[in-house]
Amino acid sequence: MNEHNLDDIDENEEESIFITLESEDGTEKTGEVIALFDADEQKYAAVVIVEEDDNEEGEIYFFRFDVDEDKEEATLIDIDDDDEWEMVEEAFQELLDEEERDGILDEE
């Protein structure tokens, strides 16, 4: 689980947001938040590993994105349920497809 100040994660911000992800064995990896999106009335974050010497570079990880009551702290929560993971993965793919279609329409 990773916690970040809400000011650091702004959906409308164009600046890259980098976070540190810690694996179960304590290894730390740098990830970039590439998208925040809604699925099934929850907010999710898509994070890609950016370390060059990592075999998992480019792999996308999904996290539930939760904000505390005061809207001061954001937390990324691991998704352990396979059904939830698949639902989030499909929602992210739909988002990519939508952006691709919008990009094609913008070029015309």
C-alpha positions as CSV (number, residue, x, y, z in Angstrom):
1,M,0.0,0.0,0.0
2,N,1.3,3.4,-0.9
3,E,0.2,6.8,0.5
4,H,0.5,10.1,-1.3
5,N,-0.7,13.6,-0.6
6,L,-3.8,14.3,-2.8
7,D,-2.0,17.5,-4.1
8,D,0.5,15.1,-5.7
9,I,-2.1,13.2,-7.7
10,D,-4.3,15.5,-9.7
11,E,-6.4,14.0,-12.5
12,N,-6.1,17.2,-14.6
13,E,-2.4,17.7,-14.1
14,E,-0.2,17.1,-17.1
15,E,3.0,16.7,-15.1
16,S,4.2,13.2,-14.6
17,I,3.6,11.7,-11.1
18,F,6.2,9.2,-9.9
19,I,5.7,7.0,-6.9
20,T,7.7,4.3,-5.1
21,L,6.1,0.8,-5.0
22,E,7.4,-1.7,-2.5
23,S,7.0,-5.4,-3.3
24,E,6.4,-8.1,-0.7
25,D,10.1,-8.8,-0.5
26,G,10.9,-5.2,0.3
27,T,12.3,-4.3,-3.1
28,E,11.4,-0.8,-4.2
29,K,10.5,0.1,-7.8
30,T,9.7,3.5,-9.3
31,G,6.3,3.8,-11.0
32,E,4.6,6.5,-13.0
33,V,0.9,7.1,-12.6
34,I,-0.3,7.1,-16.2
35,A,-4.1,7.3,-15.6
36,L,-6.8,7.8,-12.9
37,F,-10.2,6.5,-13.9
38,D,-13.5,5.3,-12.6
39,A,-14.8,1.7,-12.8
40,D,-17.8,0.3,-11.0
41,E,-18.2,3.4,-8.8
42,Q,-14.6,3.2,-7.6
43,K,-11.6,5.3,-8.6
44,Y,-8.5,3.4,-9.8
45,A,-4.9,4.3,-10.8
46,A,-2.9,2.7,-13.6
47,V,0.9,2.7,-12.8
48,V,3.7,1.6,-15.0
49,I,7.2,0.6,-13.8
50,V,9.8,3.0,-15.2
51,E,13.1,1.7,-14.0
52,E,15.3,0.8,-17.0
53,D,17.1,-2.2,-15.5
54,D,13.9,-3.9,-14.4
55,N,12.6,-6.9,-16.3
56,E,9.0,-5.7,-15.6
57,E,9.5,-2.3,-17.4
58,G,6.3,-1.2,-19.1
59,E,4.1,-3.6,-17.2
60,I,0.9,-1.9,-15.9
61,Y,-0.3,-2.3,-12.3
62,F,-3.7,-1.3,-11.1
63,F,-4.6,0.1,-7.7
64,R,-7.8,1.2,-6.0
65,F,-7.4,4.9,-5.4
66,D,-8.9,6.0,-2.1
67,V,-9.1,9.5,-0.6
68,D,-9.6,10.1,3.2
69,E,-12.6,12.0,4.5
70,D,-10.7,15.3,4.7
71,K,-9.5,14.8,1.1
72,E,-6.0,15.5,2.2
73,E,-4.4,12.0,1.6
74,A,-4.7,9.6,-1.2
75,T,-3.9,6.0,-0.9
76,L,-3.2,3.4,-3.5
77,I,-4.6,0.0,-2.4
78,D,-3.5,-3.3,-3.9
79,I,-6.2,-5.2,-5.9
80,D,-6.2,-8.8,-4.7
81,D,-9.4,-10.0,-6.2
82,D,-9.1,-11.6,-9.7
83,D,-12.6,-10.5,-10.7
84,E,-12.0,-6.9,-9.6
85,W,-8.6,-6.9,-11.4
86,E,-10.2,-8.1,-14.7
87,M,-13.0,-5.5,-14.4
88,V,-10.4,-2.7,-13.9
89,E,-8.2,-4.0,-16.7
90,E,-11.3,-4.0,-19.1
91,A,-12.2,-0.4,-17.9
92,F,-8.7,0.7,-18.6
93,Q,-8.7,-0.9,-22.1
94,E,-12.0,0.9,-22.8
95,L,-10.3,4.2,-21.7
96,L,-7.4,3.6,-24.0
97,D,-9.8,2.7,-26.9
98,E,-11.8,5.9,-26.2
99,E,-8.6,8.1,-26.2
100,E,-7.4,6.4,-29.4
101,R,-10.8,7.1,-31.1
102,D,-10.7,10.7,-29.8
103,G,-7.2,11.2,-31.1
104,I,-8.2,9.9,-34.6
105,L,-11.3,12.2,-34.6
106,D,-9.1,15.2,-33.5
107,E,-6.7,14.6,-36.4
108,E,-9.5,14.8,-39.0
